[in-house]
């Protein structure tokens, strides 16, 4: 195992990438950044900015940037904002990871996935089953990023919108 990558912090974004395409997660964790001018990246930024134009509510914890953390009825709630629910399973794992990080920091919180364009909110709790699930995902991501080479490119529908497409398929 490469010692450098044993110490790399796993972030929520990395968990999201892992669930969409493990190769993307590996590229991101090895600082191979995608094309910043990519239309999907710019669109995601714009929706994020439009939805929270009244101020910067981001909270950074252990390398992860959470879109917003609020107190509701005496309980902490972590918000994650997405432009669409197309990758809801990945977004759910990303948010579970944030709840896991809060839990590790001694803060109990629930989560809300927000889809402003769909006017939809999905609520999440970190129960025993979810804790077990996200702990297993974290172990898998650690194993992945410790690899010397990325998994081979595998064509999936998301490749069409992926900022790494040129890198993988040119
Ligand atoms: S182009 Fe496809 S295979 Fe390559 S990183 Fe993106 S989703 Fe993964």
Backbone and ligand atoms as CSV (ligand in chain L), in Angstrom:
chain,resi,resn,atom,element,x,y,z
A,1,UNK,N,N,0.849,-1.211,0.000
A,1,UNK,CA,C,0.000,0.000,0.000
A,1,UNK,C,C,0.877,1.250,0.000
A,2,UNK,N,N,0.505,2.231,-0.814
A,2,UNK,CA,C,1.236,3.484,-0.899
A,2,UNK,C,C,1.014,4.294,0.382
A,3,UNK,N,N,2.110,4.591,1.118
A,3,UNK,CA,C,1.976,5.294,2.411
A,3,UNK,C,C,1.303,6.646,2.272
A,4,UNK,N,N,1.610,7.344,1.132
A,4,UNK,CA,C,1.029,8.667,0.936
A,4,UNK,C,C,-0.495,8.606,1.011
A,5,UNK,N,N,-1.077,7.570,0.376
A,5,UNK,CA,C,-2.531,7.514,0.291
A,5,UNK,C,C,-3.183,6.859,1.499
A,6,UNK,N,N,-2.380,6.272,2.419
A,6,UNK,CA,C,-2.948,5.772,3.669
A,6,UNK,C,C,-3.476,6.938,4.492
A,7,UNK,N,N,-2.821,8.121,4.328
A,7,UNK,CA,C,-3.183,9.258,5.164
A,7,UNK,C,C,-4.162,10.221,4.478
A,8,UNK,N,N,-4.566,9.913,3.239
A,8,UNK,CA,C,-5.491,10.819,2.536
A,8,UNK,C,C,-6.851,10.793,3.235
A,9,UNK,N,N,-7.407,12.005,3.487
A,9,UNK,CA,C,-8.726,12.072,4.124
A,9,UNK,C,C,-9.784,11.767,3.081
A,10,UNK,N,N,-10.727,10.945,3.479
A,10,UNK,CA,C,-11.861,10.693,2.592
A,10,UNK,C,C,-12.857,11.827,2.800
A,11,UNK,N,N,-13.399,12.340,1.714
A,11,UNK,CA,C,-14.379,13.435,1.798
A,11,UNK,C,C,-15.732,12.941,1.260
A,12,UNK,N,N,-16.750,13.731,1.550
A,12,UNK,CA,C,-18.081,13.389,1.051
A,12,UNK,C,C,-18.125,13.351,-0.466
A,13,UNK,N,N,-17.407,14.275,-1.091
A,13,UNK,CA,C,-17.377,14.321,-2.559
A,13,UNK,C,C,-16.773,13.039,-3.106
A,14,UNK,N,N,-15.747,12.547,-2.413
A,14,UNK,CA,C,-15.083,11.320,-2.857
A,14,UNK,C,C,-16.039,10.121,-2.760
A,15,UNK,N,N,-16.832,10.102,-1.682
A,15,UNK,CA,C,-17.816,9.023,-1.509
A,15,UNK,C,C,-18.850,9.092,-2.644
A,16,UNK,N,N,-19.251,10.320,-2.983
A,16,UNK,CA,C,-20.221,10.487,-4.074
A,16,UNK,C,C,-19.633,9.940,-5.384
A,17,UNK,N,N,-18.397,10.341,-5.670
A,17,UNK,CA,C,-17.746,9.877,-6.900
A,17,UNK,C,C,-17.620,8.350,-6.888
A,18,UNK,N,N,-17.245,7.810,-5.744
A,18,UNK,CA,C,-17.067,6.358,-5.627
A,18,UNK,C,C,-18.352,5.626,-6.011
A,19,UNK,N,N,-19.482,6.156,-5.523
A,19,UNK,CA,C,-20.758,5.486,-5.788
A,19,UNK,C,C,-21.176,5.631,-7.250
A,20,UNK,N,N,-20.737,6.709,-7.904
A,20,UNK,CA,C,-21.082,6.905,-9.322
A,20,UNK,C,C,-20.127,6.096,-10.203
A,21,UNK,N,N,-18.811,6.251,-9.952
A,21,UNK,CA,C,-17.780,5.568,-10.748
A,21,UNK,C,C,-16.496,5.518,-9.918
A,22,UNK,N,N,-16.077,4.327,-9.485
A,22,UNK,CA,C,-14.873,4.210,-8.657
A,22,UNK,C,C,-13.627,4.815,-9.326
A,23,UNK,N,N,-13.589,4.758,-10.653
A,23,UNK,CA,C,-12.437,5.347,-11.360
A,23,UNK,C,C,-12.385,6.865,-11.111
A,24,UNK,N,N,-13.545,7.506,-11.130
A,24,UNK,CA,C,-13.602,8.950,-10.857
A,24,UNK,C,C,-13.073,9.240,-9.454
A,25,UNK,N,N,-13.463,8.402,-8.497
A,25,UNK,CA,C,-13.025,8.609,-7.106
A,25,UNK,C,C,-11.510,8.483,-7.018
A,26,UNK,N,N,-10.962,7.518,-7.728
A,26,UNK,CA,C,-9.507,7.330,-7.702
A,26,UNK,C,C,-8.808,8.553,-8.314
A,27,UNK,N,N,-9.305,9.020,-9.469
A,27,UNK,CA,C,-8.693,10.182,-10.150
A,27,UNK,C,C,-8.755,11.420,-9.253
A,28,UNK,N,N,-9.892,11.621,-8.623
A,28,UNK,CA,C,-10.066,12.782,-7.741
A,28,UNK,C,C,-9.111,12.691,-6.540
A,29,UNK,N,N,-9.016,11.516,-5.950
A,29,UNK,CA,C,-8.185,11.360,-4.750
A,29,UNK,C,C,-6.693,11.472,-5.068
A,30,UNK,N,N,-6.344,11.260,-6.339
A,30,UNK,CA,C,-4.945,11.392,-6.748
A,30,UNK,C,C,-4.672,12.744,-7.401
A,31,UNK,N,N,-5.532,13.710,-7.041
A,31,UNK,CA,C,-5.375,15.107,-7.483
A,31,UNK,C,C,-5.384,15.301,-8.994
A,32,UNK,N,N,-5.995,14.387,-9.712
A,32,UNK,CA,C,-6.173,14.595,-11.152
A,32,UNK,C,C,-7.523,15.295,-11.296
A,33,UNK,N,N,-7.512,16.625,-11.300
A,33,UNK,CA,C,-8.774,17.369,-11.266
A,33,UNK,C,C,-9.408,17.434,-12.644
A,34,UNK,N,N,-10.751,17.340,-12.677
A,34,UNK,CA,C,-11.425,17.387,-13.971
A,34,UNK,C,C,-11.429,18.786,-14.551
A,35,UNK,N,N,-11.902,18.892,-15.793
A,35,UNK,CA,C,-11.966,20.162,-16.510
A,35,UNK,C,C,-12.929,21.125,-15.807
A,36,UNK,N,N,-12.389,22.217,-15.240
A,36,UNK,CA,C,-13.194,23.191,-14.489
A,36,UNK,C,C,-14.219,23.902,-15.369
A,37,UNK,N,N,-13.982,23.919,-16.696
A,37,UNK,CA,C,-14.914,24.591,-17.603
A,37,UNK,C,C,-16.018,23.659,-18.090
A,38,UNK,N,N,-15.989,22.418,-17.605
A,38,UNK,CA,C,-16.988,21.459,-18.037
A,38,UNK,C,C,-18.388,21.987,-17.704
A,39,UNK,N,N,-19.317,21.843,-18.661
A,39,UNK,CA,C,-20.682,22.388,-18.514
A,39,UNK,C,C,-21.377,21.863,-17.255
A,40,UNK,N,N,-21.194,20.567,-16.911
A,40,UNK,CA,C,-21.873,20.005,-15.737
A,40,UNK,C,C,-21.356,20.596,-14.439
A,41,UNK,N,N,-20.054,20.867,-14.390
A,41,UNK,CA,C,-19.473,21.464,-13.193
A,41,UNK,C,C,-19.985,22.897,-13.047
A,42,UNK,N,N,-20.025,23.651,-14.173
A,42,UNK,CA,C,-20.493,25.040,-14.102
A,42,UNK,C,C,-21.972,25.097,-13.702
A,43,UNK,N,N,-22.781,24.184,-14.257
A,43,UNK,CA,C,-24.212,24.160,-13.945
A,43,UNK,C,C,-24.443,23.848,-12.465
A,44,UNK,N,N,-23.710,22.875,-11.933
A,44,UNK,CA,C,-23.840,22.513,-10.521
A,44,UNK,C,C,-23.512,23.697,-9.631
A,45,UNK,N,N,-22.471,24.443,-9.995
A,45,UNK,CA,C,-22.060,25.615,-9.214
A,45,UNK,C,C,-23.163,26.679,-9.227
A,46,UNK,N,N,-23.746,26.898,-10.426
A,46,UNK,CA,C,-24.752,27.945,-10.553
A,46,UNK,C,C,-25.973,27.622,-9.680
A,47,UNK,N,N,-26.430,26.367,-9.716
A,47,UNK,CA,C,-27.597,25.998,-8.906
A,47,UNK,C,C,-27.283,26.173,-7.432
A,48,UNK,N,N,-26.086,25.769,-7.042
A,48,UNK,CA,C,-25.682,25.916,-5.644
A,48,UNK,C,C,-25.699,27.384,-5.243
A,49,UNK,N,N,-25.156,28.243,-6.122
A,49,UNK,CA,C,-25.095,29.681,-5.820
A,49,UNK,C,C,-26.496,30.295,-5.791
A,50,UNK,N,N,-27.364,29.916,-6.755
A,50,UNK,CA,C,-28.717,30.472,-6.801
A,50,UNK,C,C,-29.515,30.083,-5.558
A,51,UNK,N,N,-29.366,28.833,-5.110
A,51,UNK,CA,C,-30.164,28.338,-3.996
A,51,UNK,C,C,-29.767,28.963,-2.673
A,52,UNK,N,N,-28.507,29.308,-2.554
A,52,UNK,CA,C,-28.027,29.837,-1.276
A,52,UNK,C,C,-27.359,31.187,-1.462
A,53,UNK,N,N,-28.015,32.022,-2.314
A,53,UNK,CA,C,-27.426,33.307,-2.685
A,53,UNK,C,C,-27.320,34.269,-1.509
A,54,UNK,N,N,-28.043,34.009,-0.429
A,54,UNK,CA,C,-28.038,34.968,0.682
A,54,UNK,C,C,-26.795,34.853,1.572
A,55,UNK,N,N,-25.908,33.971,1.310
A,55,UNK,CA,C,-24.696,33.898,2.116
A,55,UNK,C,C,-24.036,32.549,2.002
A,56,UNK,N,N,-22.807,32.479,2.465
A,56,UNK,CA,C,-22.080,31.227,2.404
A,56,UNK,C,C,-22.333,30.449,3.691
A,57,UNK,N,N,-23.039,29.314,3.559
A,57,UNK,CA,C,-23.394,28.535,4.744
A,57,UNK,C,C,-22.555,27.266,4.855
A,58,UNK,N,N,-21.574,27.110,3.971
A,58,UNK,CA,C,-20.808,25.868,3.967
A,58,UNK,C,C,-20.106,25.646,5.302
A,59,UNK,N,N,-20.081,24.373,5.712
A,59,UNK,CA,C,-19.387,24.006,6.949
A,59,UNK,C,C,-18.332,22.981,6.571
A,60,UNK,N,N,-17.100,23.194,7.028
A,60,UNK,CA,C,-16.024,22.260,6.699
A,60,UNK,C,C,-15.714,21.423,7.932
A,61,UNK,N,N,-15.741,20.091,7.747
A,61,UNK,CA,C,-15.424,19.182,8.848
A,61,UNK,C,C,-14.553,18.063,8.299
A,62,UNK,N,N,-13.365,17.918,8.868
A,62,UNK,CA,C,-12.425,16.855,8.469
A,62,UNK,C,C,-12.264,16.774,6.947
A,63,UNK,N,N,-12.132,17.929,6.297
A,63,UNK,CA,C,-11.878,17.950,4.853
A,63,UNK,C,C,-13.129,17.944,4.000
A,64,UNK,N,N,-14.298,17.650,4.587
A,64,UNK,CA,C,-15.549,17.639,3.827
A,64,UNK,C,C,-16.229,18.993,3.909
A,65,UNK,N,N,-16.812,19.428,2.772
A,65,UNK,CA,C,-17.567,20.690,2.765
A,65,UNK,C,C,-19.046,20.364,2.733
A,66,UNK,N,N,-19.717,20.609,3.839
A,66,UNK,CA,C,-21.161,20.358,3.891
A,66,UNK,C,C,-21.871,21.625,3.432
A,67,UNK,N,N,-22.915,21.480,2.609
A,67,UNK,CA,C,-23.575,22.650,2.041
A,67,UNK,C,C,-24.124,23.577,3.117
A,68,UNK,N,N,-24.682,22.994,4.156
A,68,UNK,CA,C,-25.271,23.820,5.209
A,68,UNK,C,C,-25.550,22.957,6.423
A,69,UNK,N,N,-25.348,23.491,7.623
A,69,UNK,CA,C,-25.733,22.796,8.854
A,69,UNK,C,C,-26.592,23.764,9.657
A,70,UNK,N,N,-27.814,23.332,9.993
A,70,UNK,CA,C,-28.723,24.214,10.742
A,70,UNK,C,C,-29.228,23.476,11.987
A,71,UNK,N,N,-29.774,24.239,12.915
A,71,UNK,CA,C,-30.383,23.624,14.092
A,71,UNK,C,C,-31.889,23.721,13.920
A,72,UNK,N,N,-32.558,22.557,13.978
A,72,UNK,CA,C,-34.018,22.528,13.801
A,72,UNK,C,C,-34.611,21.795,14.985
A,73,UNK,N,N,-35.457,22.459,15.744
A,73,UNK,CA,C,-36.090,21.801,16.896
A,73,UNK,C,C,-35.060,21.226,17.846
A,74,UNK,N,N,-33.960,21.910,18.040
A,74,UNK,CA,C,-32.932,21.451,18.981
A,74,UNK,C,C,-32.001,20.398,18.411
A,75,UNK,N,N,-32.201,19.995,17.129
A,75,UNK,CA,C,-31.343,18.962,16.540
A,75,UNK,C,C,-30.590,19.512,15.331
A,76,UNK,N,N,-29.353,19.073,15.153
A,76,UNK,CA,C,-28.567,19.524,14.001
A,76,UNK,C,C,-29.034,18.794,12.735
A,77,UNK,N,N,-29.113,19.546,11.649
A,77,UNK,CA,C,-29.505,18.956,10.358
A,77,UNK,C,C,-28.485,19.377,9.309
A,78,UNK,N,N,-27.919,18.391,8.595
A,78,UNK,CA,C,-26.957,18.665,7.516
A,78,UNK,C,C,-27.717,18.678,6.192
A,79,UNK,N,N,-27.545,19.758,5.408
A,79,UNK,CA,C,-28.181,19.864,4.098
A,79,UNK,C,C,-27.166,19.494,3.023
A,80,UNK,N,N,-27.638,18.759,2.007
A,80,UNK,CA,C,-26.838,18.548,0.806
A,80,UNK,C,C,-27.720,18.932,-0.382
A,81,UNK,N,N,-27.212,19.805,-1.259
A,81,UNK,CA,C,-28.007,20.315,-2.373
A,81,UNK,C,C,-27.523,19.693,-3.683
A,82,UNK,N,N,-28.447,19.144,-4.467
A,82,UNK,CA,C,-28.088,18.546,-5.763
A,82,UNK,C,C,-28.952,19.133,-6.870
A,83,UNK,N,N,-28.376,19.159,-8.074
A,83,UNK,CA,C,-29.137,19.741,-9.177
A,83,UNK,C,C,-30.232,18.792,-9.677
A,84,UNK,N,N,-30.063,17.489,-9.473
A,84,UNK,CA,C,-31.146,16.574,-9.840
A,84,UNK,C,C,-31.028,15.315,-8.981
A,85,UNK,N,N,-32.105,14.525,-8.984
A,85,UNK,CA,C,-32.102,13.299,-8.167
A,85,UNK,C,C,-31.627,12.090,-8.978
A,86,UNK,N,N,-31.026,12.349,-10.127
A,86,UNK,CA,C,-30.594,11.251,-10.999
A,86,UNK,C,C,-29.601,10.316,-10.298
A,87,UNK,N,N,-28.751,10.888,-9.432
A,87,UNK,CA,C,-27.782,10.047,-8.705
A,87,UNK,C,C,-28.135,10.019,-7.216
A,88,UNK,N,N,-29.404,9.736,-6.962
A,88,UNK,CA,C,-29.857,9.823,-5.569
A,88,UNK,C,C,-29.152,8.817,-4.644
A,89,UNK,N,N,-28.867,7.618,-5.147
A,89,UNK,CA,C,-28.193,6.620,-4.302
A,89,UNK,C,C,-26.815,7.145,-3.878
A,90,UNK,N,N,-26.109,7.797,-4.808
A,90,UNK,CA,C,-24.780,8.348,-4.500
A,90,UNK,C,C,-24.901,9.530,-3.541
A,91,UNK,N,N,-25.900,10.388,-3.789
A,91,UNK,CA,C,-26.106,11.553,-2.919
A,91,UNK,C,C,-26.457,11.097,-1.500
A,92,UNK,N,N,-27.236,10.014,-1.413
A,92,UNK,CA,C,-27.603,9.473,-0.087
A,92,UNK,C,C,-26.354,9.021,0.664
A,93,UNK,N,N,-25.437,8.320,-0.044
A,93,UNK,CA,C,-24.203,7.862,0.617
A,93,UNK,C,C,-23.333,9.047,1.028
A,94,UNK,N,N,-23.280,10.075,0.178
A,94,UNK,CA,C,-22.495,11.275,0.509
A,94,UNK,C,C,-23.028,11.908,1.798
A,95,UNK,N,N,-24.344,12.024,1.869
A,95,UNK,CA,C,-24.929,12.647,3.063
A,95,UNK,C,C,-24.760,11.738,4.285
A,96,UNK,N,N,-24.905,10.417,4.092
A,96,UNK,CA,C,-24.673,9.501,5.216
A,96,UNK,C,C,-23.242,9.652,5.717
A,97,UNK,N,N,-22.321,9.875,4.785
A,97,UNK,CA,C,-20.920,10.049,5.182
A,97,UNK,C,C,-20.762,11.303,6.050
A,98,UNK,N,N,-21.454,12.390,5.681
A,98,UNK,CA,C,-21.388,13.606,6.506
A,98,UNK,C,C,-21.946,13.339,7.908
A,99,UNK,N,N,-23.048,12.577,7.971
A,99,UNK,CA,C,-23.632,12.262,9.286
A,99,UNK,C,C,-22.653,11.398,10.092
A,100,UNK,N,N,-21.954,10.504,9.393
A,100,UNK,CA,C,-20.932,9.654,10.008
A,100,UNK,C,C,-19.795,10.527,10.562
A,101,UNK,N,N,-19.368,11.521,9.776
A,101,UNK,CA,C,-18.293,12.416,10.248
A,101,UNK,C,C,-18.746,13.227,11.465
A,102,UNK,N,N,-19.993,13.675,11.439
A,102,UNK,CA,C,-20.531,14.410,12.583
A,102,UNK,C,C,-20.540,13.488,13.806
A,103,UNK,N,N,-20.998,12.266,13.614
A,103,UNK,CA,C,-21.064,11.265,14.689
A,103,UNK,C,C,-19.669,11.024,15.278
A,104,UNK,N,N,-18.682,10.889,14.398
A,104,UNK,CA,C,-17.290,10.679,14.836
A,104,UNK,C,C,-16.787,11.875,15.655
A,105,UNK,N,N,-17.328,13.065,15.337
A,105,UNK,CA,C,-16.923,14.279,16.058
A,105,UNK,C,C,-17.774,14.496,17.314
A,106,UNK,N,N,-18.638,13.517,17.630
A,106,UNK,CA,C,-19.463,13.618,18.837
A,106,UNK,C,C,-20.712,14.464,18.643
A,107,UNK,N,N,-21.105,14.695,17.369
A,107,UNK,CA,C,-22.289,15.517,17.081
A,107,UNK,C,C,-23.347,14.656,16.404
A,108,UNK,N,N,-24.484,14.498,17.017
A,108,UNK,CA,C,-25.555,13.712,16.383
A,108,UNK,C,C,-26.376,14.636,15.485
A,109,UNK,N,N,-26.600,14.202,14.254
A,109,UNK,CA,C,-27.334,15.046,13.296
A,109,UNK,C,C,-28.156,14.164,12.368
A,110,UNK,N,N,-29.199,14.736,11.805
A,110,UNK,CA,C,-29.922,14.062,10.738
A,110,UNK,C,C,-29.586,14.808,9.430
A,111,UNK,N,N,-30.058,14.298,8.313
A,111,UNK,CA,C,-29.689,14.914,7.040
A,111,UNK,C,C,-30.886,15.211,6.152
A,112,UNK,N,N,-30.707,16.168,5.262
A,112,UNK,CA,C,-31.737,16.479,4.262
A,112,UNK,C,C,-31.064,16.663,2.910
A,113,UNK,N,N,-31.545,15.891,1.927
A,113,UNK,CA,C,-31.081,16.055,0.542
A,113,UNK,C,C,-32.051,17.004,-0.144
A,114,UNK,N,N,-31.548,18.100,-0.680
A,114,UNK,CA,C,-32.415,19.098,-1.317
A,114,UNK,C,C,-32.210,19.104,-2.827
A,115,UNK,N,N,-33.319,19.069,-3.545
A,115,UNK,CA,C,-33.302,19.182,-5.004
A,115,UNK,C,C,-34.118,20.423,-5.369
A,116,UNK,N,N,-33.483,21.614,-5.383
A,116,UNK,CA,C,-34.236,22.857,-5.606
A,116,UNK,C,C,-35.019,22.868,-6.906
A,117,UNK,N,N,-34.441,22.322,-7.978
A,117,UNK,CA,C,-35.136,22.374,-9.267
A,117,UNK,C,C,-36.359,21.456,-9.283
A,118,UNK,N,N,-36.343,20.429,-8.423
A,118,UNK,CA,C,-37.484,19.494,-8.358
A,118,UNK,C,C,-38.381,19.821,-7.170
A,119,UNK,N,N,-37.983,20.820,-6.402
A,119,UNK,CA,C,-38.703,21.210,-5.187
A,119,UNK,C,C,-38.990,19.981,-4.313
A,120,UNK,N,N,-37.930,19.213,-4.051
A,120,UNK,CA,C,-38.074,17.955,-3.305
A,120,UNK,C,C,-37.003,17.863,-2.230
A,121,UNK,N,N,-37.387,17.280,-1.087
A,121,UNK,CA,C,-36.440,17.086,0.020
A,121,UNK,C,C,-36.549,15.634,0.491
A,122,UNK,N,N,-35.403,14.976,0.695
A,122,UNK,CA,C,-35.378,13.604,1.219
A,122,UNK,C,C,-34.669,13.643,2.573
A,123,UNK,N,N,-35.295,13.093,3.597
A,123,UNK,CA,C,-34.710,13.141,4.947
A,123,UNK,C,C,-34.000,11.837,5.278
A,124,UNK,N,N,-32.895,11.948,6.007
A,124,UNK,CA,C,-32.077,10.779,6.359
A,124,UNK,C,C,-31.713,10.788,7.838
A,125,UNK,N,N,-31.669,9.585,8.426
A,125,UNK,CA,C,-31.194,9.442,9.811
A,125,UNK,C,C,-30.030,8.454,9.803
A,126,UNK,N,N,-29.093,8.623,10.719
A,126,UNK,CA,C,-27.971,7.681,10.831
A,126,UNK,C,C,-28.279,6.689,11.960
A,127,UNK,N,N,-29.013,5.628,11.613
A,127,UNK,CA,C,-29.306,4.560,12.581
A,127,UNK,C,C,-28.187,3.524,12.534
A,128,UNK,N,N,-28.365,2.425,13.284
A,128,UNK,CA,C,-27.326,1.381,13.332
A,128,UNK,C,C,-27.046,0.797,11.939
A,129,UNK,N,N,-28.119,0.545,11.169
A,129,UNK,CA,C,-27.944,-0.067,9.842
A,129,UNK,C,C,-27.171,0.883,8.918
A,130,UNK,N,N,-27.510,2.171,8.992
A,130,UNK,CA,C,-26.839,3.155,8.122
A,130,UNK,C,C,-25.380,3.328,8.536
A,131,UNK,N,N,-25.141,3.239,9.850
A,131,UNK,CA,C,-23.757,3.378,10.343
A,131,UNK,C,C,-22.889,2.225,9.828
A,132,UNK,N,N,-23.482,1.027,9.850
A,132,UNK,CA,C,-22.773,-0.163,9.355
A,132,UNK,C,C,-22.523,-0.022,7.847
A,133,UNK,N,N,-23.548,0.439,7.138
A,133,UNK,CA,C,-23.457,0.588,5.680
A,133,UNK,C,C,-22.361,1.591,5.303
A,134,UNK,N,N,-22.358,2.748,5.938
A,134,UNK,CA,C,-21.399,3.786,5.535
A,134,UNK,C,C,-19.982,3.417,5.998
A,135,UNK,N,N,-19.874,2.688,7.119
A,135,UNK,CA,C,-18.540,2.253,7.571
A,135,UNK,C,C,-17.928,1.309,6.537
A,136,UNK,N,N,-18.764,0.434,5.965
A,136,UNK,CA,C,-18.273,-0.505,4.941
A,136,UNK,C,C,-17.846,0.276,3.690
A,137,UNK,N,N,-18.615,1.298,3.321
A,137,UNK,CA,C,-18.268,2.106,2.132
A,137,UNK,C,C,-16.937,2.826,2.367
A,138,UNK,N,N,-16.751,3.373,3.552
A,138,UNK,CA,C,-15.496,4.080,3.861
A,138,UNK,C,C,-14.312,3.110,3.714
A,139,UNK,N,N,-14.470,1.879,4.196
A,139,UNK,CA,C,-13.389,0.879,4.074
A,139,UNK,C,C,-13.106,0.588,2.597
A,140,UNK,N,N,-14.168,0.505,1.799
A,140,UNK,CA,C,-13.987,0.225,0.354
A,140,UNK,C,C,-13.268,1.391,-0.334
A,141,UNK,N,N,-13.633,2.622,0.037
A,141,UNK,CA,C,-12.989,3.787,-0.597
A,141,UNK,C,C,-11.511,3.818,-0.211
A,142,UNK,N,N,-11.207,3.497,1.041
A,142,UNK,CA,C,-9.796,3.479,1.481
A,142,UNK,C,C,-8.988,2.475,0.659
A,143,UNK,N,N,-9.562,1.303,0.452
A,143,UNK,CA,C,-8.874,0.264,-0.339
A,143,UNK,C,C,-8.660,0.753,-1.766
A,144,UNK,N,N,-9.685,1.399,-2.320
A,144,UNK,CA,C,-9.600,1.887,-3.707
A,144,UNK,C,C,-8.496,2.922,-3.877
A,145,UNK,N,N,-8.480,3.931,-3.006
A,145,UNK,CA,C,-7.535,5.031,-3.238
A,145,UNK,C,C,-6.093,4.626,-2.933
A,146,UNK,N,N,-5.919,3.515,-2.208
A,146,UNK,CA,C,-4.567,3.038,-1.923
A,146,UNK,C,C,-3.963,2.289,-3.117
A,147,UNK,N,N,-4.789,2.014,-4.124
A,147,UNK,CA,C,-4.277,1.305,-5.301
A,147,UNK,C,C,-3.316,2.204,-6.079
A,148,UNK,N,N,-2.315,1.590,-6.713
A,148,UNK,CA,C,-1.350,2.370,-7.496
A,148,UNK,C,C,-1.942,2.891,-8.796
A,149,UNK,N,N,-2.880,2.158,-9.335
A,149,UNK,CA,C,-3.496,2.544,-10.611
A,149,UNK,C,C,-5.011,2.595,-10.457
A,150,UNK,N,N,-5.672,3.414,-11.289
A,150,UNK,CA,C,-7.140,3.465,-11.192
A,150,UNK,C,C,-7.758,2.204,-11.790
A,151,UNK,N,N,-8.996,1.898,-11.394
A,151,UNK,CA,C,-9.692,0.802,-12.086
A,151,UNK,C,C,-9.816,1.183,-13.556
A,152,UNK,N,N,-9.852,0.211,-14.459
A,152,UNK,CA,C,-9.965,0.551,-15.891
A,152,UNK,C,C,-11.260,1.304,-16.179
A,153,UNK,N,N,-11.231,2.151,-17.219
A,153,UNK,CA,C,-12.434,2.880,-17.618
A,153,UNK,C,C,-13.479,1.879,-18.099
A,154,UNK,N,N,-14.685,2.101,-17.666
A,154,UNK,CA,C,-15.791,1.205,-18.044
A,154,UNK,C,C,-16.935,2.094,-18.505
A,155,UNK,N,N,-17.380,1.909,-19.728
A,155,UNK,CA,C,-18.407,2.833,-20.244
A,155,UNK,C,C,-19.727,2.639,-19.519
A,156,UNK,N,N,-20.196,3.735,-18.926
A,156,UNK,CA,C,-21.488,3.731,-18.252
A,156,UNK,C,C,-22.239,4.983,-18.734
A,157,UNK,N,N,-23.545,5.053,-18.555
A,157,UNK,CA,C,-24.290,6.212,-19.096
A,157,UNK,C,C,-23.716,7.552,-18.646
A,158,UNK,N,N,-23.217,7.630,-17.420
A,158,UNK,CA,C,-22.740,8.917,-16.892
A,158,UNK,C,C,-21.475,9.416,-17.600
A,159,UNK,N,N,-20.761,8.537,-18.316
A,159,UNK,CA,C,-19.546,8.961,-19.033
A,159,UNK,C,C,-19.846,10.136,-19.965
A,160,UNK,N,N,-21.061,10.160,-20.525
A,160,UNK,CA,C,-21.412,11.231,-21.477
A,160,UNK,C,C,-21.325,12.616,-20.844
A,161,UNK,N,N,-21.618,12.708,-19.534
A,161,UNK,CA,C,-21.575,14.025,-18.863
A,161,UNK,C,C,-20.361,14.177,-17.962
A,162,UNK,N,N,-19.455,13.193,-17.952
A,162,UNK,CA,C,-18.351,13.217,-16.987
A,162,UNK,C,C,-17.220,14.149,-17.446
A,163,UNK,N,N,-16.703,14.933,-16.507
A,163,UNK,CA,C,-15.623,15.872,-16.820
A,163,UNK,C,C,-14.303,15.145,-17.123
A,164,UNK,N,N,-14.227,13.852,-16.801
A,164,UNK,CA,C,-13.022,13.072,-17.117
A,164,UNK,C,C,-13.153,12.341,-18.453
A,165,UNK,N,N,-14.247,12.553,-19.189
A,165,UNK,CA,C,-14.506,11.755,-20.398
A,165,UNK,C,C,-13.345,11.798,-21.385
A,166,UNK,N,N,-12.789,13.000,-21.581
A,166,UNK,CA,C,-11.700,13.121,-22.549
A,166,UNK,C,C,-10.487,12.317,-22.089
A,167,UNK,N,N,-10.236,12.382,-20.766
A,167,UNK,CA,C,-9.107,11.642,-20.188
A,167,UNK,C,C,-9.292,10.136,-20.354
A,168,UNK,N,N,-10.525,9.663,-20.154
A,168,UNK,CA,C,-10.773,8.220,-20.226
A,168,UNK,C,C,-10.904,7.702,-21.649
A,169,UNK,N,N,-11.493,8.515,-22.528
A,169,UNK,CA,C,-11.912,7.957,-23.815
A,169,UNK,C,C,-11.275,8.594,-25.053
A,170,UNK,N,N,-10.449,9.622,-24.898
A,170,UNK,CA,C,-9.879,10.276,-26.088
A,170,UNK,C,C,-8.905,9.348,-26.800
L,1,LIG,S1,S,-15.579,9.021,-18.148
L,1,LIG,FE1,FE,-16.752,7.269,-17.401
L,1,LIG,S2,S,-15.184,5.767,-16.762
L,1,LIG,FE2,FE,-14.167,7.771,-16.937
L,1,LIG,S3,S,-14.203,8.592,-14.874
L,1,LIG,FE3,FE,-15.987,9.412,-15.965
L,1,LIG,S4,S,-17.683,8.011,-15.497
L,1,LIG,FE4,FE,-15.765,6.971,-14.939
